[in-house]
Amino acid sequence: MRLSTRLSTTLTVILLLVTAGAAQSPRIQVVPNDAGRRVDVIIDGKPFTSYIYPTVLKKPTLFPLRTATGTIITRGYPLEPRPGERVDHPHHVGLWFNHGDVNGLDFWNNSDEIPAAQASKMGTIQHTRVVSAKGGADRGELSVEAEWLKPDGKALLREQTSYVFRGDATSRTIDRVTTLTALGEKVVFKDIKEGVFGMRVARGLEQPDKTAQIFTDASGKRSATKVVDNTGVSGEYLTSEGVKGDAVWGTRGRWALLAGTVDSQPVTVAILDHPSNPGFPTYWHARGYGLFAANPLGEHDFTKGKTDFNLTLEPGKSTTFRYRVLILNGTATAETVEQKYAAFAKEGS
């Protein structure tokens, strides 16, 4: 057999093997990378998000989040700063779950920028293991465990979280179900506005602002000068109760959406609250500068002290939170999100 013939035959065999391997790969892949301290989620061969737990963060998070066309809809700072981003709140990274006062410890604001003198007041959520990771034709599943730690390293809570990832040509969906179990002592989630299920969105999804701010420069580094710059800023909130814009903060609703344009692509992001959740329907800790959070445990702040809701877990007792995040191409209507909410509300009840 001539060399050219042998090469041709070899290449044909390799191509058939690669094709067969691709055919066997699930549409939605969930790929653990222990060395990289991450689990990557891939849909139709394109990256969607990653569950990350690097040592530089004080909590695990999903980062970044992308649309079906690949547009990143979460802020890059401080992990992967991009030009023109705000540099406030370094603890706002990706999509996360935590709270600002758990037995007096602040799990919300903790980051490497906290002064050493404040460290004794901070809690850390430490990833402990990936329980399971599974891809599939219509969904990918990830189950993880973590511990909510005191400054001395003692575990206050055990966290068990499961994610379900879905996607098609025009949408991406994340379900998060988190069960928290109190360990050796009673645990009180004090009623405070800093919580619980939140994301920090890309600059384009922020609402226009007249206040001068510090942004990253063309190289992604912190600028020394405060400026007013609403270039490309186009976001607007809307809740299931019809409340819009800045008025959404501190109000309640079954769901809230944030619509705008990112990199010339219209996008709608929605968070859906489940009827089984504590404090349903949730209050919205939604800020024009890009913090989009559902917080059922901030009633005191949101009602200006009229009512309180302090969630208490006795040792060995648990509570569960269930949320769905929609990332939709285009500008979705309230009717569309309500239909998707109705389907979600029937699940897991």
N, C-alpha and C positions, 0 to 999 in steps of 0.2 A: 504494500500500500504506500502510495506517495505521501510525502510530508504534508502537502496541502490538503490531501484527502483526509489524512488523520486529524489535522487541525480542524477541518470543517466538521468532522464527526464529533470531535471533542466539544467544540463550541455548541453544537446542536444538543448534545447531552446536557451540558451546563444550562443552556437556555430552558430545556424541558424541566430540569430540576428546580430552577429558580421560579419558573411559571407554576409548577406544582406546589412549591412552598408558598407562593403568593396566594394561590387559590385556597390553601388550607388556613391561611392567617385570617383571624376574625376581622370583621369590619371595624369593630371597636376594640382596640388593644389597651390593656392596662399592664404596664411593664415596670416592675420594681427594679431599682438600681440602688442597692444597699450602700455601695461604695460612694455613690454620689449623693446619698441621703435624700432620695427622691423617688417618686413613682410617676412615670410619664403616661399620659392618656392621649391616644392617637385615634383619630376617626377618619376613615377613608384615606389613610396614608398621610394625613396632615396633623400636626400637633394641635391639641386643643388646650390642655392645661397640664400642670404637674402638681402633685401633692409633695411639698418640700418641707424638710425639717433640718435646715442647716444650723450649725452651732451659733451663727450670728443672729438668729432670731430667737425670741422668747416664747414662741408658739409655732406649731405647724400651720401651714396655710396652703391654699391653692393659688399658684402664681406661675405665669400670668393667665388670664382668661382671654380666649379668642372667639371671634364669630366664626360662622361656617366658612366664610371666605378668608379667614386668617387675620382679620383686623384685631389688634390687641385693644381690649376695652378697660384694662386696669392700669393704674399709674405704675411707672417703672421705678421711681425713687422709693426707697434708698438703694434697692438691690441692683437695679439696672436703669439708672437715671437716663432720661431722654431730654433733649432741648425743650425749654418752655414749660417745665413742670414746676408746680409748687414744691417747696422743700419743708413744709410744716409736717408735724405729726409723723415722725419716722416709724412709729408702731403701726401705721396704717399700711399694711402690705397684703395685696391680693384679696382673698376671700377667707374669712376666719370666724372663729367662735370663741368668745371669752367674756369676762365681766370685770367691772372696775372695783368691786368691793365684795370679796368672798372671805368671810371671817376677818375683815379688816385689811386684807391684802389686795393689792391692785394688780390684776392680771391683764387689764386693758392697755394701760399706758407703758408697760415695761418694754424697754429696748436698750441697746448698748449706749444710748445717749443719756440715760438716766444718771444723774450724779451719784457718786459712791455713797454719799450721805443718805440718799433715798432708797438704797438697795434693800434695806430691812423692811420696807413697806411694800415690796413688789413680789408678786408670785410668777412662777414660770410653768408653762405647759410643756412637758417633755414627752416627745414621741417615744414609745417603748417597743412597738413591733408592728409589722404588717401581718395581720392574721390571715388574709387571703386576698388574691388579686386575680380577676378572671375577665377575659374578653368574651365577645359574642357578636352575633349578627346584628342585634338591635340594641344591645346595652353592654356596658362594661361595669364591673362591680369591684369595689375596693373596701376592705374592712381593716380598720387600724385600731390600736389601743394607745392611750397616753395617760400620763399622770399629771395632776395639778399639784405642783410642789410649793411648799413653804420655802423661805430663804435658807433654812437649815437643811433642805433637801428631803424633808419628811413629806410623804404624800398625803394630801388632804382629800383628793377625789380621784377616782378611777374613771377615765373616759373611754367609752366604746363607741366608735363612729363608723357608720357605713355610708358609702357614696354609691350612687348610681349615675352613670354618664350615658347620655343619649345624644344623637345628632342626625341631621339629614342635610339636604342641600341648602336649606335656608335657616336652620336653627341649631342651637346647642342647649342642652338641659342638664342641670345638676340637681340631684336629690341628696340632701344630707340629713341623716338621722343620728342624733347624738344622745347617748344615755350616760348620765353622770351618777356615780354611786359614792355616797359618803363612806369614808373608811373608819378611822379610829375615833372620830369625834363628831359632834353635831356641826353641820355646815349651814351658814346663813348667807344667802345671796342678798345683800342689803340693797334696797331700792335706790338705784342711782342711774343717771342717764347714760353712763359709759358702758354700753353692752348692745346686744350680745352677738348677733349674727350679722356681720358687716363686710363691706368691700370698699375699696378706695378706687374710684374710677379714673379713667384717662382724662386728660385736659379737655378734650372736646365735649365730654359729657357733663362737665361742670356747668353751673348756671353763671351767666354774666355777673360781674362784680365791679363796683366802683371804687373799692379799696385798694390802695397800693400794696403789692406783695413782693416777696423775693422769689424769683424763679431760677431754674437752671439755665445756664447760658448755652451757646451753640455747641459746646463740647460736653454738655451734661453736668457741668460743675456749678456749684452754688454761686449766684451773682452777689455782688456786694451792695447793689442798689435796689431799692424798692420802686416798683413801677405799677401803673395801671395798664393792663394789656388783656383784652378780651378776644384777641385774634383766634378764630376757630372755635370759640366757646359757644355751645348751642344747646346745652341740656335743659330739660324741664321735667320736674316731678309731677306725677298724677297718682292719686290713690283711688281705691275702690269706692270711696265716699265722694269722689269728685273734687277733692281738694287739690290745688295746684301750687307749683313753685315753692317759694320759701315758707308758705303757710303750712306745708305738709309737716314740718318739724313739730313733734309733740302731739300729733293727732293719731287717731286709731284707724285701722283698716285691715281688711282681709288680705289685701295685696297693695303694692305700690310699684309703679313703673318709672323709669327714667329714660327719656328718649332724646336723641341728639345725633350729631354727625361726628364721626371719628375718621380722620384721613379720607375725607370726602365720601364716606360710606354712612348712610343713615342706619342707626342702630336703636333697638329698644331692649333695655335690661329690666327685668321684673323680679321681685322677691315675693313669693307666695307663703303666707302663714297658714299652718294647718290647724283645723278646729280642735285637735287633741292637745295642742300646746298649752303650757301654763300661761295664764294671762291673755288668752285669745279674746278678741282680736288684738294684735300687737300694737304698741306705739311705734312711731317711726322716728328714729334718730337720723334724719336725713338732712344733710347740710349742703348748701349751694356750692361749697368748695370741693365737693366730690366724695364726702363720706355718705354712704348709703347703707343704713343699718336698721334692722328690726330689733326692737328692744321691749319685750313684755315686762321687764324688771326695772323700769325706770318711771313708774307711775307717779312717785312723789315729785320728781323734778318736772315731769310733763304736765302735771295738774297744779303746779305751784303749791304743793303741800296739802291739797284738799283731800287726797287719798294716798294710801300706801299699799305696797305689795312686796313684802319681804318673804322670799321663798326659803323654807327651812327643810333640811334633810337630816333626820336622825341617823346615827351610825348604822350602816348596812342598807339604808333606804336609797331609792333611785328616783330620778325624774328623766323624762325624755322629751327632746325637742326635734321637730321634723319641719324641714323647709325645702322649697323648690326654687331654683333660680332658672329663669328663662333668658336666653340671649338670642334675640330675633333679628334677622336682616330686615331693614326697612323700619318704618314708623307704624307700630302696631296700635290698633284702636283699643279703647277700654273694653269694648264688647269682646274682642278677641282674647284679651287677657282674662276676662271674667269667665269665658268658656273654658279656658285652660285651667283656671282656678277651680271651677266646679268639678272637673275630672280629678284634679289633685285631691280635693277635699273628701272625695269618696274613698280614696286609698288609705289604708292603714288605720281606719277608724275602729 
